[in-house]
Amino acid sequence: HLGEVIPSSSNTLVLQLNMNHDDPVKRELYQNKDFRVGLSHAIDRQEIIDVVFTGQGEPFQVAPRPESEFYDEELAKQYTEFDPDLAAQHLDAAGLTEMNGDGIRLMSNGQPAKITVDVISALRPEWIDILEIMQLQFQAAGIELELNNIDRSEERRVGKECRSRW
């Protein structure tokens, strides 16, 4: 008897920032821990779970599942609390203290803080639903989230580019 098969995935969707972005301003921002922590606290994971998954699920970071011998509750749960004030504190600490007329925070070069997400919704249709909710949540925190839905027929052509832009 081999025992129960435990799925290795711990999340339905992971927003991975490109820490080696070609744009030096975005690269520096994405590498800033306060920026990443601020984004994490700006996400209302429970709202996403309730709306997209009819309440089935649990807020979780990318970490080993509780069934794993490598599970660490602190790592699995850190920064998952939806806290707009704490998000704002971290985004301010990351240097995003100025805003434009649309309420979007400005990066050090004066440009709006915008994250472009390339997504192939044909692979996981719920990703668009999740990202559209995150778009509103990030906007409330002063971060623009642009969704670039890539047609599956173009997947091979742009696959490498997509992975590099995340």
Secondary structure as UniProt FT lines:
FT   TURN            19..20
FT   HELIX           24..31
FT   HELIX           33..42
FT   HELIX           45..52
FT   TURN            54..55
FT   TURN            66..67
FT   TURN            69..70
FT   HELIX           73..77
FT   TURN            78..79
FT   HELIX           84..93
FT   TURN            94..95
FT   TURN            101..102
FT   STRAND          105..106
FT   TURN            108..109
FT   STRAND          114..119
FT   TURN            121..123
FT   HELIX           126..141
FT   STRAND          144..149
FT   HELIX           152..154
FT   HELIX           155..165
//
